[in-house]
Amino acid sequence: MFDLRMVIPIFGILLVMIPVTGLTVGLLAKTLAKVRRDAEPPAEIEKLTEQVALLQEEVESLSHEMKELKAAQDFDRKLLGKAVSR
């Protein structure tokens, strides 16, 4: 028939394995959460990236305007130079 003495070692193994498994799963979950949290860039970086992009567009716009002003200034110099020489 069924002997209870055979079940005692199984209960002893389970008594140790269940807490060990629980601790292992808990540590694994914490580690995975930390990896995920560290992998995502903070919101501050995204905000700074947007600000840098806007500043870059503004600098390009100002550079274009400076070129146009320089061209207009050169044109005025040439125009005034020809008017004076007449």
C-alpha positions in Angstrom: 0.0 0.0 0.0 1.0 3.6 0.1 3.7 4.5 2.6 3.8 8.1 4.0 7.5 7.9 4.6 8.0 8.2 0.9 6.2 11.5 0.8 8.3 13.2 3.5 11.4 13.8 1.3 9.1 15.2 -1.4 7.6 17.7 1.1 11.1 18.5 2.3 12.3 19.3 -1.2 9.2 21.4 -1.9 9.7 23.2 1.4 13.1 24.4 0.1 12.4 24.8 -3.6 9.3 27.0 -3.3 10.9 29.9 -1.5 14.1 29.6 -3.6 12.0 29.7 -6.8 10.0 32.7 -5.4 13.2 34.6 -4.7 14.7 33.8 -8.1 11.6 34.9 -9.9 11.4 38.1 -7.8 15.0 39.0 -8.6 14.6 38.2 -12.2 11.5 40.5 -12.4 13.3 43.3 -10.7 16.3 43.0 -13.0 14.1 42.9 -16.1 12.2 46.0 -14.9 15.5 47.9 -14.3 16.7 46.9 -17.8 13.5 48.2 -19.4 13.5 51.4 -17.4 17.2 52.1 -18.3 16.6 51.3 -22.0 13.9 54.0 -22.4 15.3 57.5 -22.7 14.0 59.9 -20.1 11.4 62.5 -21.1 14.0 65.2 -20.5 16.2 63.9 -23.3 13.3 63.9 -25.7 12.4 67.5 -24.7 16.0 68.6 -25.2 16.2 66.8 -28.5 13.1 68.7 -29.7 14.6 72.0 -28.5 17.9 71.3 -30.3 16.0 70.5 -33.5 14.1 73.8 -33.2 17.3 75.8 -32.6 18.9 74.1 -35.6 16.0 75.1 -37.8 16.3 78.7 -36.5 20.0 78.8 -37.1 19.5 77.5 -40.7 16.8 80.1 -41.3 19.1 82.9 -39.9 22.0 81.7 -42.1 19.7 81.9 -45.2 18.5 85.4 -44.3 22.2 86.5 -43.8 23.0 85.2 -47.3 20.1 87.1 -48.7 21.1 90.3 -46.9 24.7 90.0 -48.1 23.5 89.5 -51.7 21.2 92.6 -51.4 24.1 94.6 -49.9 26.4 93.5 -52.7 23.8 94.5 -55.2 23.4 98.0 -53.6 27.1 98.5 -53.6 27.3 97.6 -57.3 24.3 99.8 -58.1 25.7 102.8 -56.1 29.2 102.3 -57.6 27.8 102.5 -61.2 25.7 105.6 -60.2 28.7 107.4 -58.8 30.9 106.7 -61.8 28.4 108.2 -64.3 
